[in-house]
Amino acid sequence: MTIGTEPAMQASDAARAPGSATIAGYARVVAQALERRGIDSRRVFAAAGISDALKNDPLMRLPVDTITRMYRAAVEATGDPYIGLQVANLMGPATLHALGFGLLASSTLTDFCIRVQRYFGVVSQAARVEIAAQGDTICFRSVPGAGVCAETQDMWLGLMYRMMRQLYVDELPLTGAELPHPMPAGGDAPYVEFFGAPVRFDCRAATLILPRRVMDVPLQGACPELAQLNDNLAATYLAKLNRADVVANVRARIVELLPGGDCSKARVASALHMSPTTLQQRLLERGTSFHELSNDIRRELACSYLRRSGVSVTEITFLLGFTDVSNFTRAFKRWTGTSPTQFRAQA
């Protein structure tokens, strides 16, 4: 298990730059929550300065302060400071686009958490996802940036827990949950009921604390091929959202070029309109290298392909740009400590 620590508003205001912003389709679910209570969402959105003509476009963003205004107006209209939990119950994977569908096809909760960490930028640039081991538990954290409101924190943590619970083969035990905001004046009962576990407030991050033993249990919807397709799409979205993010762009180009057998640093640098030296320098500034990224992606793809019974080891060899099976086998043993055939038998 690899664990690290690591607005559609008015049309003229529609945001497509990453910044500190979140996917605009999120607001459509808030509107749905309001309508279910018999409240005119258009009136609430107008009070927050948001158009009700929202698109479910992965590249359309709502700035954090706009979402905060939206929730302030929603809480004022409903009198319910726990509305973020209701939105979590209504949110579906389609709102998260490729990330959501990739999560549904995750093989294990470890796979699920790492996928969120890797592609969270598709959904928002307003927080940072961390995964950390603490004794017999795994902490799955979302560290909010400045201005992220309590209702969004509730929605995100609630959504992640609900999706995990739906995918898990049995009743998913939760050791606890933590939230960065203060406990509402009405108390913690709605949170304890939602999560079925103790909930702490005023913490550093929105955190699910899970028993380590549940993390590698195969999930009901596991489909590595579908997960990989959506990972590729998520990488494309990230590259579009983060034109200045050299890591996202290099990852997308490596995935694109590997099957052709010519995925050299020079070829990727040329595709990104820079010299190999400039590319390497910009990657070093981000704490990585072309060799490290290439190995990481090859390892991830290799494990995904090996979980598919219909793809032979020879096919995988060439899909990953290796010249022969023996080279691939040596690399895979170096990455995982086991051979491709042994890994496939275990998977």
Helices and strands as residue ranges (DSSP letters): G 11-13, E 21-23, H 26-36, H 41-47, E 61-63, H 64-78, H 83-90, G 93-96, H 97-104, H 109-119, G 120-122, E 127-134, E 137-144, H 150-167, E 176-178, H 189-195, E 199-200, E 206-211, G 212-214, H 224-241, H 246-257, G 258-260, H 265-271, H 276-285, H 290-306, H 313-319, H 325-336, H 340-346
